[in-house]
Amino acid sequence: MATTNINFKVDLEIKEQAQEVFKAMGLNMTTAFNMFLVKTIQDNKLPFQPTAKKDTQIQWEELSPIIQERIDIAISQIKTGKSYSIQELKDRKKDLKEKYEKYV
């Protein structure tokens, strides 16, 4: 079996902690990483379920002012008559499609 080297950067503390875990299991980093790759290939997916960060609420709070600004703009447009009904948008889409259909 031919082998190759893979080089990537990882946080030093994470590497050291992982090495401790692998050592306790009788593995080294290379063997553990190979096991990860083989399992990924066998299952055709990651061998674990990625999940959202624990600080999802913080991320939402960071987005909240942006979303509120967009809502405020939308409300302002509705109040000043600068909004469109669903039917108007459908008609506009149809008109644009017909106008530019020859270019697609």
PDB file as gemmi writes it, atoms N, CA and C in Angstrom:
CRYST1    1.000    1.000    1.000  90.00  90.00  90.00 P 1                      
ATOM      1  N   MET A   1       0.847  -1.176   0.000  1.00  0.00           N  
ATOM      2  CA  MET A   1       0.000   0.000   0.000  1.00  0.00           C  
ATOM      3  C   MET A   1       0.891   1.237   0.000  1.00  0.00           C  
ATOM      4  N   ALA A   2       0.696   2.105  -0.989  1.00  0.00           N  
ATOM      5  CA  ALA A   2       1.438   3.364  -1.062  1.00  0.00           C  
ATOM      6  C   ALA A   2       0.870   4.329  -0.031  1.00  0.00           C  
ATOM      7  N   THR A   3       1.716   5.136   0.542  1.00  0.00           N  
ATOM      8  CA  THR A   3       1.269   6.116   1.526  1.00  0.00           C  
ATOM      9  C   THR A   3       1.625   7.513   1.044  1.00  0.00           C  
ATOM     10  N   THR A   4       0.978   8.485   1.631  1.00  0.00           N  
ATOM     11  CA  THR A   4       1.249   9.889   1.331  1.00  0.00           C  
ATOM     12  C   THR A   4       1.148  10.681   2.620  1.00  0.00           C  
ATOM     13  N   ASN A   5       1.737  11.845   2.639  1.00  0.00           N  
ATOM     14  CA  ASN A   5       1.665  12.722   3.805  1.00  0.00           C  
ATOM     15  C   ASN A   5       0.557  13.746   3.614  1.00  0.00           C  
ATOM     16  N   ILE A   6      -0.119  14.047   4.701  1.00  0.00           N  
ATOM     17  CA  ILE A   6      -1.130  15.099   4.711  1.00  0.00           C  
ATOM     18  C   ILE A   6      -0.694  16.102   5.769  1.00  0.00           C  
ATOM     19  N   ASN A   7      -0.584  17.342   5.385  1.00  0.00           N  
ATOM     20  CA  ASN A   7      -0.193  18.393   6.330  1.00  0.00           C  
ATOM     21  C   ASN A   7      -1.353  19.362   6.511  1.00  0.00           C  
ATOM     22  N   PHE A   8      -1.712  19.639   7.749  1.00  0.00           N  
ATOM     23  CA  PHE A   8      -2.742  20.624   8.029  1.00  0.00           C  
ATOM     24  C   PHE A   8      -2.453  21.252   9.379  1.00  0.00           C  
ATOM     25  N   LYS A   9      -2.993  22.426   9.577  1.00  0.00           N  
ATOM     26  CA  LYS A   9      -2.777  23.149  10.830  1.00  0.00           C  
ATOM     27  C   LYS A   9      -3.932  22.881  11.780  1.00  0.00           C  
ATOM     28  N   VAL A  10      -3.586  22.763  13.051  1.00  0.00           N  
ATOM     29  CA  VAL A  10      -4.575  22.544  14.090  1.00  0.00           C  
ATOM     30  C   VAL A  10      -4.076  23.246  15.352  1.00  0.00           C  
ATOM     31  N   ASP A  11      -4.995  23.692  16.162  1.00  0.00           N  
ATOM     32  CA  ASP A  11      -4.646  24.336  17.419  1.00  0.00           C  
ATOM     33  C   ASP A  11      -3.796  23.388  18.258  1.00  0.00           C  
ATOM     34  N   LEU A  12      -2.707  23.885  18.802  1.00  0.00           N  
ATOM     35  CA  LEU A  12      -1.769  23.053  19.556  1.00  0.00           C  
ATOM     36  C   LEU A  12      -2.455  22.348  20.725  1.00  0.00           C  
ATOM     37  N   GLU A  13      -3.294  23.053  21.446  1.00  0.00           N  
ATOM     38  CA  GLU A  13      -3.970  22.455  22.602  1.00  0.00           C  
ATOM     39  C   GLU A  13      -4.902  21.311  22.175  1.00  0.00           C  
ATOM     40  N   ILE A  14      -5.585  21.496  21.070  1.00  0.00           N  
ATOM     41  CA  ILE A  14      -6.465  20.439  20.563  1.00  0.00           C  
ATOM     42  C   ILE A  14      -5.642  19.222  20.173  1.00  0.00           C  
ATOM     43  N   LYS A  15      -4.541  19.456  19.492  1.00  0.00           N  
ATOM     44  CA  LYS A  15      -3.675  18.339  19.094  1.00  0.00           C  
ATOM     45  C   LYS A  15      -3.201  17.561  20.313  1.00  0.00           C  
ATOM     46  N   GLU A  16      -2.741  18.271  21.323  1.00  0.00           N  
ATOM     47  CA  GLU A  16      -2.228  17.605  22.522  1.00  0.00           C  
ATOM     48  C   GLU A  16      -3.322  16.827  23.240  1.00  0.00           C  
ATOM     49  N   GLN A  17      -4.505  17.402  23.346  1.00  0.00           N  
ATOM     50  CA  GLN A  17      -5.610  16.712  24.002  1.00  0.00           C  
ATOM     51  C   GLN A  17      -6.011  15.465  23.222  1.00  0.00           C  
ATOM     52  N   ALA A  18      -6.046  15.586  21.894  1.00  0.00           N  
ATOM     53  CA  ALA A  18      -6.393  14.429  21.061  1.00  0.00           C  
ATOM     54  C   ALA A  18      -5.342  13.327  21.218  1.00  0.00           C  
ATOM     55  N   GLN A  19      -4.080  13.706  21.256  1.00  0.00           N  
ATOM     56  CA  GLN A  19      -3.017  12.713  21.416  1.00  0.00           C  
ATOM     57  C   GLN A  19      -3.166  11.966  22.742  1.00  0.00           C  
ATOM     58  N   GLU A  20      -3.573  12.670  23.783  1.00  0.00           N  
ATOM     59  CA  GLU A  20      -3.787  12.020  25.087  1.00  0.00           C  
ATOM     60  C   GLU A  20      -4.910  10.997  24.993  1.00  0.00           C  
ATOM     61  N   VAL A  21      -6.000  11.374  24.330  1.00  0.00           N  
ATOM     62  CA  VAL A  21      -7.138  10.459  24.175  1.00  0.00           C  
ATOM     63  C   VAL A  21      -6.721   9.241  23.362  1.00  0.00           C  
ATOM     64  N   PHE A  22      -6.037   9.485  22.249  1.00  0.00           N  
ATOM     65  CA  PHE A  22      -5.606   8.377  21.395  1.00  0.00           C  
ATOM     66  C   PHE A  22      -4.637   7.461  22.128  1.00  0.00           C  
ATOM     67  N   LYS A  23      -3.730   8.052  22.894  1.00  0.00           N  
ATOM     68  CA  LYS A  23      -2.751   7.259  23.648  1.00  0.00           C  
ATOM     69  C   LYS A  23      -3.468   6.338  24.633  1.00  0.00           C  
ATOM     70  N   ALA A  24      -4.498   6.875  25.293  1.00  0.00           N  
ATOM     71  CA  ALA A  24      -5.261   6.075  26.255  1.00  0.00           C  
ATOM     72  C   ALA A  24      -5.951   4.894  25.569  1.00  0.00           C  
ATOM     73  N   MET A  25      -6.219   5.037  24.274  1.00  0.00           N  
ATOM     74  CA  MET A  25      -6.851   3.960  23.502  1.00  0.00           C  
ATOM     75  C   MET A  25      -5.816   3.081  22.806  1.00  0.00           C  
ATOM     76  N   GLY A  26      -4.542   3.397  23.009  1.00  0.00           N  
ATOM     77  CA  GLY A  26      -3.490   2.619  22.371  1.00  0.00           C  
ATOM     78  C   GLY A  26      -3.254   3.002  20.911  1.00  0.00           C  
ATOM     79  N   LEU A  27      -3.639   4.216  20.551  1.00  0.00           N  
ATOM     80  CA  LEU A  27      -3.494   4.691  19.175  1.00  0.00           C  
ATOM     81  C   LEU A  27      -2.548   5.886  19.110  1.00  0.00           C  
ATOM     82  N   ASN A  28      -2.035   6.123  17.917  1.00  0.00           N  
ATOM     83  CA  ASN A  28      -1.317   7.371  17.702  1.00  0.00           C  
ATOM     84  C   ASN A  28      -2.148   8.227  16.749  1.00  0.00           C  
ATOM     85  N   MET A  29      -1.707   9.446  16.490  1.00  0.00           N  
ATOM     86  CA  MET A  29      -2.463  10.377  15.657  1.00  0.00           C  
ATOM     87  C   MET A  29      -2.666   9.817  14.249  1.00  0.00           C  
ATOM     88  N   THR A  30      -1.645   9.234  13.670  1.00  0.00           N  
ATOM     89  CA  THR A  30      -1.744   8.693  12.314  1.00  0.00           C  
ATOM     90  C   THR A  30      -2.789   7.596  12.224  1.00  0.00           C  
ATOM     91  N   THR A  31      -2.764   6.668  13.156  1.00  0.00           N  
ATOM     92  CA  THR A  31      -3.728   5.560  13.150  1.00  0.00           C  
ATOM     93  C   THR A  31      -5.146   6.085  13.344  1.00  0.00           C  
ATOM     94  N   ALA A  32      -5.315   7.005  14.272  1.00  0.00           N  
ATOM     95  CA  ALA A  32      -6.644   7.562  14.538  1.00  0.00           C  
ATOM     96  C   ALA A  32      -7.178   8.302  13.312  1.00  0.00           C  
ATOM     97  N   PHE A  33      -6.305   9.072  12.669  1.00  0.00           N  
ATOM     98  CA  PHE A  33      -6.738   9.813  11.492  1.00  0.00           C  
ATOM     99  C   PHE A  33      -7.082   8.857  10.345  1.00  0.00           C  
ATOM    100  N   ASN A  34      -6.300   7.808  10.175  1.00  0.00           N  
ATOM    101  CA  ASN A  34      -6.605   6.806   9.151  1.00  0.00           C  
ATOM    102  C   ASN A  34      -7.943   6.128   9.430  1.00  0.00           C  
ATOM    103  N   MET A  35      -8.215   5.844  10.703  1.00  0.00           N  
ATOM    104  CA  MET A  35      -9.496   5.240  11.065  1.00  0.00           C  
ATOM    105  C   MET A  35     -10.649   6.175  10.687  1.00  0.00           C  
ATOM    106  N   PHE A  36     -10.459   7.458  10.940  1.00  0.00           N  
ATOM    107  CA  PHE A  36     -11.462   8.465  10.584  1.00  0.00           C  
ATOM    108  C   PHE A  36     -11.717   8.450   9.077  1.00  0.00           C  
ATOM    109  N   LEU A  37     -10.646   8.451   8.289  1.00  0.00           N  
ATOM    110  CA  LEU A  37     -10.788   8.474   6.834  1.00  0.00           C  
ATOM    111  C   LEU A  37     -11.460   7.202   6.314  1.00  0.00           C  
ATOM    112  N   VAL A  38     -11.047   6.047   6.818  1.00  0.00           N  
ATOM    113  CA  VAL A  38     -11.634   4.781   6.373  1.00  0.00           C  
ATOM    114  C   VAL A  38     -13.124   4.733   6.703  1.00  0.00           C  
ATOM    115  N   LYS A  39     -13.486   5.134   7.903  1.00  0.00           N  
ATOM    116  CA  LYS A  39     -14.904   5.125   8.306  1.00  0.00           C  
ATOM    117  C   LYS A  39     -15.717   6.095   7.447  1.00  0.00           C  
ATOM    118  N   THR A  40     -15.143   7.240   7.128  1.00  0.00           N  
ATOM    119  CA  THR A  40     -15.817   8.210   6.260  1.00  0.00           C  
ATOM    120  C   THR A  40     -16.087   7.596   4.894  1.00  0.00           C  
ATOM    121  N   ILE A  41     -15.105   6.886   4.357  1.00  0.00           N  
ATOM    122  CA  ILE A  41     -15.259   6.241   3.053  1.00  0.00           C  
ATOM    123  C   ILE A  41     -16.281   5.110   3.124  1.00  0.00           C  
ATOM    124  N   GLN A  42     -16.214   4.286   4.153  1.00  0.00           N  
ATOM    125  CA  GLN A  42     -17.144   3.156   4.283  1.00  0.00           C  
ATOM    126  C   GLN A  42     -18.595   3.623   4.339  1.00  0.00           C  
ATOM    127  N   ASP A  43     -18.840   4.663   5.114  1.00  0.00           N  
ATOM    128  CA  ASP A  43     -20.210   5.139   5.322  1.00  0.00           C  
ATOM    129  C   ASP A  43     -20.631   6.229   4.339  1.00  0.00           C  
ATOM    130  N   ASN A  44     -19.657   6.741   3.586  1.00  0.00           N  
ATOM    131  CA  ASN A  44     -19.900   7.840   2.653  1.00  0.00           C  
ATOM    132  C   ASN A  44     -20.490   9.059   3.364  1.00  0.00           C  
ATOM    133  N   LYS A  45     -20.036   9.277   4.569  1.00  0.00           N  
ATOM    134  CA  LYS A  45     -20.457  10.439   5.362  1.00  0.00           C  
ATOM    135  C   LYS A  45     -19.489  10.594   6.527  1.00  0.00           C  
ATOM    136  N   LEU A  46     -19.595  11.693   7.236  1.00  0.00           N  
ATOM    137  CA  LEU A  46     -18.774  11.870   8.431  1.00  0.00           C  
ATOM    138  C   LEU A  46     -19.190  10.854   9.484  1.00  0.00           C  
ATOM    139  N   PRO A  47     -18.241  10.355  10.263  1.00  0.00           N  
ATOM    140  CA  PRO A  47     -18.593   9.361  11.283  1.00  0.00           C  
ATOM    141  C   PRO A  47     -19.199   9.974  12.554  1.00  0.00           C  
ATOM    142  N   PHE A  48     -19.695  11.170  12.435  1.00  0.00           N  
ATOM    143  CA  PHE A  48     -20.370  11.831  13.554  1.00  0.00           C  
ATOM    144  C   PHE A  48     -21.344  12.840  12.968  1.00  0.00           C  
ATOM    145  N   GLN A  49     -22.277  13.281  13.770  1.00  0.00           N  
ATOM    146  CA  GLN A  49     -23.299  14.236  13.339  1.00  0.00           C  
ATOM    147  C   GLN A  49     -22.868  15.641  13.727  1.00  0.00           C  
ATOM    148  N   PRO A  50     -22.498  16.489  12.749  1.00  0.00           N  
ATOM    149  CA  PRO A  50     -22.148  17.870  13.102  1.00  0.00           C  
ATOM    150  C   PRO A  50     -23.366  18.582  13.686  1.00  0.00           C  
ATOM    151  N   THR A  51     -23.146  19.393  14.682  1.00  0.00           N  
ATOM    152  CA  THR A  51     -24.235  20.138  15.305  1.00  0.00           C  
ATOM    153  C   THR A  51     -23.847  21.602  15.419  1.00  0.00           C  
ATOM    154  N   ALA A  52     -24.812  22.424  15.726  1.00  0.00           N  
ATOM    155  CA  ALA A  52     -24.564  23.853  15.893  1.00  0.00           C  
ATOM    156  C   ALA A  52     -23.716  24.089  17.136  1.00  0.00           C  
ATOM    157  N   LYS A  53     -23.023  25.203  17.102  1.00  0.00           N  
ATOM    158  CA  LYS A  53     -22.221  25.572  18.270  1.00  0.00           C  
ATOM    159  C   LYS A  53     -23.121  25.804  19.466  1.00  0.00           C  
ATOM    160  N   LYS A  54     -22.566  25.657  20.640  1.00  0.00           N  
ATOM    161  CA  LYS A  54     -23.336  25.871  21.859  1.00  0.00           C  
ATOM    162  C   LYS A  54     -23.760  27.328  22.003  1.00  0.00           C  
ATOM    163  N   ASP A  55     -23.022  28.231  21.355  1.00  0.00           N  
ATOM    164  CA  ASP A  55     -23.327  29.649  21.481  1.00  0.00           C  
ATOM    165  C   ASP A  55     -24.235  30.145  20.351  1.00  0.00           C  
ATOM    166  N   THR A  56     -25.148  29.283  19.875  1.00  0.00           N  
ATOM    167  CA  THR A  56     -26.061  29.660  18.804  1.00  0.00           C  
ATOM    168  C   THR A  56     -26.854  30.906  19.180  1.00  0.00           C  
ATOM    169  N   GLN A  57     -27.237  31.019  20.432  1.00  0.00           N  
ATOM    170  CA  GLN A  57     -27.997  32.184  20.885  1.00  0.00           C  
ATOM    171  C   GLN A  57     -27.193  33.462  20.677  1.00  0.00           C  
ATOM    172  N   ILE A  58     -25.921  33.409  20.932  1.00  0.00           N  
ATOM    173  CA  ILE A  58     -25.069  34.577  20.739  1.00  0.00           C  
ATOM    174  C   ILE A  58     -25.050  34.950  19.260  1.00  0.00           C  
ATOM    175  N   GLN A  59     -24.935  33.963  18.409  1.00  0.00           N  
ATOM    176  CA  GLN A  59     -24.929  34.238  16.979  1.00  0.00           C  
ATOM    177  C   GLN A  59     -26.244  34.884  16.552  1.00  0.00           C  
ATOM    178  N   TRP A  60     -27.352  34.395  17.081  1.00  0.00           N  
ATOM    179  CA  TRP A  60     -28.648  34.982  16.751  1.00  0.00           C  
ATOM    180  C   TRP A  60     -28.702  36.416  17.226  1.00  0.00           C  
ATOM    181  N   GLU A  61     -28.202  36.678  18.416  1.00  0.00           N  
ATOM    182  CA  GLU A  61     -28.221  38.031  18.945  1.00  0.00           C  
ATOM    183  C   GLU A  61     -27.393  38.975  18.078  1.00  0.00           C  
ATOM    184  N   GLU A  62     -26.326  38.455  17.479  1.00  0.00           N  
ATOM    185  CA  GLU A  62     -25.521  39.279  16.587  1.00  0.00           C  
ATOM    186  C   GLU A  62     -26.284  39.589  15.303  1.00  0.00           C  
ATOM    187  N   LEU A  63     -27.089  38.650  14.827  1.00  0.00           N  
ATOM    188  CA  LEU A  63     -27.869  38.850  13.611  1.00  0.00           C  
ATOM    189  C   LEU A  63     -29.121  39.684  13.855  1.00  0.00           C  
ATOM    190  N   SER A  64     -29.626  39.655  15.062  1.00  0.00           N  
ATOM    191  CA  SER A  64     -30.889  40.291  15.395  1.00  0.00           C  
ATOM    192  C   SER A  64     -30.974  41.761  14.956  1.00  0.00           C  
ATOM    193  N   PRO A  65     -29.953  42.603  15.212  1.00  0.00           N  
ATOM    194  CA  PRO A  65     -30.058  44.003  14.773  1.00  0.00           C  
ATOM    195  C   PRO A  65     -30.157  44.127  13.246  1.00  0.00           C  
ATOM    196  N   ILE A  66     -29.473  43.272  12.517  1.00  0.00           N  
ATOM    197  CA  ILE A  66     -29.520  43.308  11.059  1.00  0.00           C  
ATOM    198  C   ILE A  66     -30.914  42.938  10.581  1.00  0.00           C  
ATOM    199  N   ILE A  67     -31.468  41.882  11.173  1.00  0.00           N  
ATOM    200  CA  ILE A  67     -32.813  41.444  10.803  1.00  0.00           C  
ATOM    201  C   ILE A  67     -33.836  42.523  11.149  1.00  0.00           C  
ATOM    202  N   GLN A  68     -33.702  43.122  12.331  1.00  0.00           N  
ATOM    203  CA  GLN A  68     -34.632  44.183  12.738  1.00  0.00           C  
ATOM    204  C   GLN A  68     -34.552  45.367  11.792  1.00  0.00           C  
ATOM    205  N   GLU A  69     -33.348  45.700  11.331  1.00  0.00           N  
ATOM    206  CA  GLU A  69     -33.189  46.798  10.373  1.00  0.00           C  
ATOM    207  C   GLU A  69     -33.922  46.485   9.078  1.00  0.00           C  
ATOM    208  N   ARG A  70     -33.796  45.237   8.600  1.00  0.00           N  
ATOM    209  CA  ARG A  70     -34.482  44.833   7.362  1.00  0.00           C  
ATOM    210  C   ARG A  70     -35.996  44.883   7.542  1.00  0.00           C  
ATOM    211  N   ILE A  71     -36.464  44.476   8.708  1.00  0.00           N  
ATOM    212  CA  ILE A  71     -37.905  44.526   8.988  1.00  0.00           C  
ATOM    213  C   ILE A  71     -38.381  45.969   8.987  1.00  0.00           C  
ATOM    214  N   ASP A  72     -37.614  46.857   9.623  1.00  0.00           N  
ATOM    215  CA  ASP A  72     -37.971  48.275   9.669  1.00  0.00           C  
ATOM    216  C   ASP A  72     -38.046  48.874   8.268  1.00  0.00           C  
ATOM    217  N   ILE A  73     -37.081  48.499   7.403  1.00  0.00           N  
ATOM    218  CA  ILE A  73     -37.084  48.986   6.023  1.00  0.00           C  
ATOM    219  C   ILE A  73     -38.335  48.490   5.300  1.00  0.00           C  
ATOM    220  N   ALA A  74     -38.651  47.204   5.479  1.00  0.00           N  
ATOM    221  CA  ALA A  74     -39.830  46.623   4.825  1.00  0.00           C  
ATOM    222  C   ALA A  74     -41.111  47.320   5.290  1.00  0.00           C  
ATOM    223  N   ILE A  75     -41.236  47.571   6.573  1.00  0.00           N  
ATOM    224  CA  ILE A  75     -42.430  48.252   7.109  1.00  0.00           C  
ATOM    225  C   ILE A  75     -42.526  49.661   6.536  1.00  0.00           C  
ATOM    226  N   SER A  76     -41.404  50.347   6.467  1.00  0.00           N  
ATOM    227  CA  SER A  76     -41.371  51.694   5.902  1.00  0.00           C  
ATOM    228  C   SER A  76     -41.815  51.681   4.436  1.00  0.00           C  
ATOM    229  N   GLN A  77     -41.353  50.695   3.682  1.00  0.00           N  
ATOM    230  CA  GLN A  77     -41.729  50.596   2.279  1.00  0.00           C  
ATOM    231  C   GLN A  77     -43.222  50.318   2.123  1.00  0.00           C  
ATOM    232  N   ILE A  78     -43.762  49.498   2.995  1.00  0.00           N  
ATOM    233  CA  ILE A  78     -45.200  49.200   2.947  1.00  0.00           C  
ATOM    234  C   ILE A  78     -46.002  50.462   3.237  1.00  0.00           C  
ATOM    235  N   LYS A  79     -45.578  51.198   4.271  1.00  0.00           N  
ATOM    236  CA  LYS A  79     -46.292  52.419   4.661  1.00  0.00           C  
ATOM    237  C   LYS A  79     -46.245  53.481   3.569  1.00  0.00           C  
ATOM    238  N   THR A  80     -45.169  53.544   2.805  1.00  0.00           N  
ATOM    239  CA  THR A  80     -45.028  54.569   1.762  1.00  0.00           C  
ATOM    240  C   THR A  80     -45.476  54.063   0.395  1.00  0.00           C  
ATOM    241  N   GLY A  81     -46.041  52.865   0.354  1.00  0.00           N  
ATOM    242  CA  GLY A  81     -46.555  52.336  -0.905  1.00  0.00           C  
ATOM    243  C   GLY A  81     -45.487  51.796  -1.831  1.00  0.00           C  
ATOM    244  N   LYS A  82     -44.301  51.559  -1.320  1.00  0.00           N  
ATOM    245  CA  LYS A  82     -43.204  51.040  -2.145  1.00  0.00           C  
ATOM    246  C   LYS A  82     -43.085  49.526  -2.008  1.00  0.00           C  
ATOM    247  N   SER A  83     -44.209  48.868  -1.944  1.00  0.00           N  
ATOM    248  CA  SER A  83     -44.201  47.407  -1.836  1.00  0.00           C  
ATOM    249  C   SER A  83     -45.102  46.839  -2.924  1.00  0.00           C  
ATOM    250  N   TYR A  84     -45.014  45.529  -3.120  1.00  0.00           N  
ATOM    251  CA  TYR A  84     -45.755  44.866  -4.177  1.00  0.00           C  
ATOM    252  C   TYR A  84     -46.538  43.694  -3.605  1.00  0.00           C  
ATOM    253  N   SER A  85     -47.688  43.439  -4.210  1.00  0.00           N  
ATOM    254  CA  SER A  85     -48.465  42.264  -3.824  1.00  0.00           C  
ATOM    255  C   SER A  85     -47.818  41.031  -4.447  1.00  0.00           C  
ATOM    256  N   ILE A  86     -48.218  39.873  -3.975  1.00  0.00           N  
ATOM    257  CA  ILE A  86     -47.699  38.623  -4.525  1.00  0.00           C  
ATOM    258  C   ILE A  86     -48.019  38.545  -6.016  1.00  0.00           C  
ATOM    259  N   GLN A  87     -49.235  38.922  -6.384  1.00  0.00           N  
ATOM    260  CA  GLN A  87     -49.622  38.867  -7.795  1.00  0.00           C  
ATOM    261  C   GLN A  87     -48.783  39.808  -8.630  1.00  0.00           C  
ATOM    262  N   GLU A  88     -48.509  41.010  -8.113  1.00  0.00           N  
ATOM    263  CA  GLU A  88     -47.662  41.960  -8.848  1.00  0.00           C  
ATOM    264  C   GLU A  88     -46.261  41.392  -9.061  1.00  0.00           C  
ATOM    265  N   LEU A  89     -45.729  40.711  -8.058  1.00  0.00           N  
ATOM    266  CA  LEU A  89     -44.401  40.102  -8.188  1.00  0.00           C  
ATOM    267  C   LEU A  89     -44.411  38.966  -9.203  1.00  0.00           C  
ATOM    268  N   LYS A  90     -45.475  38.165  -9.188  1.00  0.00           N  
ATOM    269  CA  LYS A  90     -45.596  37.074 -10.159  1.00  0.00           C  
ATOM    270  C   LYS A  90     -45.678  37.634 -11.577  1.00  0.00           C  
ATOM    271  N   ASP A  91     -46.465  38.705 -11.740  1.00  0.00           N  
ATOM    272  CA  ASP A  91     -46.593  39.326 -13.059  1.00  0.00           C  
ATOM    273  C   ASP A  91     -45.255  39.902 -13.516  1.00  0.00           C  
ATOM    274  N   ARG A  92     -44.573  40.538 -12.613  1.00  0.00           N  
ATOM    275  CA  ARG A  92     -43.266  41.129 -12.941  1.00  0.00           C  
ATOM    276  C   ARG A  92     -42.275  40.033 -13.341  1.00  0.00           C  
ATOM    277  N   LYS A  93     -42.290  38.920 -12.613  1.00  0.00           N  
ATOM    278  CA  LYS A  93     -41.408  37.802 -12.939  1.00  0.00           C  
ATOM    279  C   LYS A  93     -41.723  37.273 -14.335  1.00  0.00           C  
ATOM    280  N   LYS A  94     -43.017  37.145 -14.621  1.00  0.00           N  
ATOM    281  CA  LYS A  94     -43.445  36.648 -15.934  1.00  0.00           C  
ATOM    282  C   LYS A  94     -42.981  37.599 -17.035  1.00  0.00           C  
ATOM    283  N   ASP A  95     -43.153  38.914 -16.830  1.00  0.00           N  
ATOM    284  CA  ASP A  95     -42.734  39.911 -17.816  1.00  0.00           C  
ATOM    285  C   ASP A  95     -41.234  39.843 -18.057  1.00  0.00           C  
ATOM    286  N   LEU A  96     -40.464  39.738 -16.995  1.00  0.00           N  
ATOM    287  CA  LEU A  96     -39.005  39.677 -17.128  1.00  0.00           C  
ATOM    288  C   LEU A  96     -38.565  38.401 -17.830  1.00  0.00           C  
ATOM    289  N   LYS A  97     -39.239  37.312 -17.496  1.00  0.00           N  
ATOM    290  CA  LYS A  97     -38.906  36.029 -18.124  1.00  0.00           C  
ATOM    291  C   LYS A  97     -39.147  36.111 -19.628  1.00  0.00           C  
ATOM    292  N   GLU A  98     -40.293  36.666 -20.019  1.00  0.00           N  
ATOM    293  CA  GLU A  98     -40.605  36.801 -21.440  1.00  0.00           C  
ATOM    294  C   GLU A  98     -39.621  37.743 -22.131  1.00  0.00           C  
ATOM    295  N   LYS A  99     -39.281  38.817 -21.474  1.00  0.00           N  
ATOM    296  CA  LYS A  99     -38.382  39.820 -22.057  1.00  0.00           C  
ATOM    297  C   LYS A  99     -36.979  39.273 -22.286  1.00  0.00           C  
ATOM    298  N   TYR A 100     -36.484  38.472 -21.329  1.00  0.00           N  
ATOM    299  CA  TYR A 100     -35.102  38.012 -21.398  1.00  0.00           C  
ATOM    300  C   TYR A 100     -34.964  36.539 -21.781  1.00  0.00           C  
ATOM    301  N   GLU A 101     -36.068  35.898 -22.122  1.00  0.00           N  
ATOM    302  CA  GLU A 101     -36.053  34.468 -22.454  1.00  0.00           C  
ATOM    303  C   GLU A 101     -35.104  34.171 -23.609  1.00  0.00           C  
ATOM    304  N   LYS A 102     -35.008  35.068 -24.564  1.00  0.00           N  
ATOM    305  CA  LYS A 102     -34.154  34.820 -25.722  1.00  0.00           C  
ATOM    306  C   LYS A 102     -32.675  34.842 -25.372  1.00  0.00           C  
ATOM    307  N   TYR A 103     -32.308  35.372 -24.207  1.00  0.00           N  
ATOM    308  CA  TYR A 103     -30.914  35.440 -23.798  1.00  0.00           C  
ATOM    309  C   TYR A 103     -30.464  34.233 -22.984  1.00  0.00           C  
ATOM    310  N   VAL A 104     -31.433  33.427 -22.568  1.00  0.00           N  
ATOM    311  CA  VAL A 104     -31.105  32.285 -21.714  1.00  0.00           C  
ATOM    312  C   VAL A 104     -30.850  31.047 -22.546  1.00  0.00           C  
TER     313      VAL A 104                                                      
END                                                                             
